[in-house]
């Protein structure tokens, strides 16, 4: 079999990692259905051993797989998976819907995003605020089909994390973006609309632009609290 580590091999490794990760997340492999041996997976996925081994290493680093001498590779219990990994969180949210998991994620958002909005208002970074304004403009364009409603909404929240000036918050952008792809879609559906409320998002931006920390935090808190209330109806 040809080793595809070169000329797209890296992309293929990530494809295999995602295929296996999704299968693990939905329960295709586990205590009742052991993780297949290497030769079987290579045949099933049409990849070389080196590509498969790299993909398995990635999933092991995410806490989803483990290995022991004479036992081979096995699926770790879900409680030890790295939920702060964007891939793991997105796989879990994409499987059979879990309102509990969605609400737990929103509780994390409540602890992070209102403070990020406050910090963005305090920081006064003109360039960073410009990125928030750009994302808001994209959301407005999405109302008439000029942009993607989901991606523009995500860009707005990610821009605020970046504008906080806190590198730890900024590093959470991939995690927040991964989960928002599911939560925004579901909460908008619960509202009976396809688009997010521009006015509510604009109030967050206006407070950040004016440097009003309290108003920025309160506006973001209100936005997420409403989303939580909708999630509870799903």
C-alpha positions in Angstrom: 0.0 0.0 0.0 1.3 3.5 -0.8 2.2 5.7 2.1 0.3 8.9 1.6 2.1 11.0 4.2 3.3 13.2 1.3 1.2 15.0 -1.3 -1.9 15.3 0.8 -0.9 12.6 3.3 -1.2 15.1 6.2 -4.8 15.9 5.1 -5.6 12.2 4.8 -4.3 11.6 8.3 -6.7 14.3 9.6 -9.5 12.8 7.6 -8.9 9.4 9.2 -8.6 11.0 12.6 -12.0 12.7 12.1 -13.6 9.5 10.7 -12.5 7.5 13.7 -13.2 10.2 16.2 -16.8 10.6 15.0 -17.2 6.8 15.1 -16.0 6.6 18.7 -18.2 9.6 19.7 -21.4 8.0 18.4 -20.6 4.7 20.1 -19.5 2.6 17.1 -16.6 1.4 19.2 -16.5 0.7 22.9 -16.8 -2.0 25.5 -19.4 -3.9 23.4 -17.6 -3.4 20.1 -13.8 -3.3 20.6 -11.6 -1.0 18.6 -10.5 -2.8 15.4 -7.0 -4.0 15.0 -4.6 -2.0 12.9 -4.6 -4.3 9.8 -8.4 -4.3 9.7 -8.6 -0.5 9.9 -5.9 0.0 7.2 -8.0 -2.2 4.9 -11.3 -0.6 5.8 -10.0 3.0 5.4 -7.5 2.2 2.6 -4.6 3.9 4.3 -1.0 2.9 5.2 0.0 1.8 8.7 1.9 5.0 9.2 -1.1 7.2 8.4 -3.3 5.2 10.7 -0.8 5.3 13.5 -0.5 9.1 13.3 -4.3 9.4 13.4 -4.5 7.0 16.4 -1.8 9.1 18.2 -3.9 12.2 17.7 -7.0 10.5 19.2 -4.9 9.2 22.1 -3.7 12.8 22.8 -7.4 13.8 22.9 -8.0 11.2 25.6 -10.3 9.0 23.4 -8.0 6.1 22.9 -5.5 4.2 25.0 -3.3 1.2 24.6 -1.7 -1.6 26.7 0.8 -4.4 25.9 -1.0 -7.5 24.6 -4.3 -5.7 24.8 -3.7 -3.3 21.9 -5.7 -0.1 21.3 -9.0 0.5 23.1 -11.6 3.3 23.6 -11.2 5.2 26.8 -14.3 6.0 28.9 -16.0 9.2 27.9 -15.3 10.8 31.3 -11.6 11.1 30.4 -12.0 12.5 26.9 -10.7 16.1 26.5 -13.8 18.1 26.3 -11.8 21.3 25.8 -10.5 19.9 22.5 -12.6 21.5 19.7 -12.7 18.3 17.7 -13.9 16.2 20.7 -16.6 18.7 21.6 -17.9 19.0 18.0 -18.1 15.2 17.6 -20.1 15.0 20.9 -22.4 17.7 19.9 -22.9 16.3 16.4 -24.0 12.9 17.6 -27.4 12.2 19.0 -28.6 15.5 20.5 -27.9 16.0 24.2 -29.6 19.0 25.7 -27.6 18.4 28.9 -24.3 18.7 27.1 -25.5 21.8 25.2 -26.6 23.5 28.5 -23.3 22.6 30.2 -21.4 24.2 27.4 -23.6 27.3 27.7 -22.7 27.5 31.4 -19.1 27.7 30.3 -20.0 30.5 27.9 -21.7 32.4 30.7 -18.4 32.2 32.7 -16.3 33.4 29.8 -18.0 35.7 27.2 -19.6 38.4 29.5 -16.1 39.0 31.0 -14.5 38.9 27.6 -17.0 41.6 26.5 -16.1 43.7 29.6 -12.4 43.3 28.9 -12.9 44.3 25.2 -14.6 47.5 26.4 -11.8 48.2 28.8 -9.0 47.4 26.4 -10.0 50.0 23.8 -8.1 48.3 21.0 -9.4 50.1 17.9 -8.2 47.3 15.5 -9.8 44.6 17.6 -13.1 46.5 17.8 -13.0 46.9 14.0 -13.0 43.1 13.7 -16.2 43.0 15.9 -17.8 45.7 13.7 -16.8 43.7 10.6 -18.4 40.5 12.0 -21.6 42.5 12.9 -21.7 43.9 9.3 -21.4 40.3 8.1 -24.4 39.4 10.2 -26.4 42.3 8.8 -25.4 41.2 5.3 -26.6 37.6 6.1 -30.1 39.0 6.5 -30.2 39.6 2.8 -28.2 36.5 1.7 -24.9 38.4 1.4 -23.1 36.2 4.0 -23.5 33.0 5.9 -25.6 33.6 9.0 -24.0 30.9 11.1 -20.4 31.7 10.2 -20.9 35.5 10.7 -22.5 34.9 14.1 -19.5 32.8 15.2 -17.1 35.4 13.9 -18.8 38.0 16.1 -18.3 36.0 19.3 -14.7 35.0 18.3 -13.8 38.6 17.6 -14.9 39.6 21.1 -12.6 36.9 22.6 -9.8 38.3 20.6 -10.6 41.9 21.6 -10.5 41.0 25.3 -6.7 41.4 25.1 -6.4 38.3 27.3 -4.4 35.6 25.5 -6.1 32.8 27.5 -9.5 33.9 26.3 -8.2 34.3 22.7 -7.0 30.6 22.8 -10.6 29.5 23.5 -11.7 30.8 20.1 -11.6 27.3 18.4 -13.5 25.7 21.3 -16.2 28.4 21.3 -16.5 28.3 17.5 -16.8 24.5 17.4 -19.7 24.4 19.9 -21.4 27.5 18.5 -21.9 25.7 15.2 -24.3 23.4 16.9 -25.8 25.7 19.6 -26.6 28.6 17.4 -28.3 26.4 14.8 -30.5 24.8 17.5 -31.4 27.9 19.4 -32.3 29.8 16.2 -34.5 26.9 15.2 -36.1 27.0 18.6 -36.9 30.7 18.0 -38.4 29.8 14.7 -35.9 32.0 12.8 -32.9 31.3 10.8 -31.0 34.4 11.8 -29.6 35.8 15.0 -31.0 39.0 16.5 -28.9 41.8 15.0 -30.1 44.3 17.6 -29.0 42.2 20.6 -25.5 41.7 19.1 -25.3 45.4 18.2 -26.0 46.3 21.8 -22.9 44.3 22.8 -20.8 46.0 20.2 -22.1 49.5 21.0 -21.2 49.0 24.7 -17.7 47.8 23.8 -17.2 50.6 21.3 -18.2 53.2 24.0 -15.9 51.6 26.6 -18.8 50.8 28.9 -17.6 47.6 30.7 -20.8 47.0 32.7 -23.1 47.5 29.7 -21.0 45.2 27.5 -20.9 42.5 30.1 -24.7 42.8 30.8 -25.5 42.8 27.1 -23.5 39.6 26.5 -25.0 38.0 29.6 -28.5 38.7 28.3 -27.7 37.3 24.9 -26.4 34.0 26.3 -29.1 33.8 29.0 -31.8 34.0 26.3 -30.0 31.2 24.3 -30.0 29.1 27.4 -33.7 29.6 27.9 -34.3 28.5 24.4 -32.0 25.5 24.7 -34.1 24.3 27.7 -37.1 24.0 25.4 -35.4 21.7 22.9 
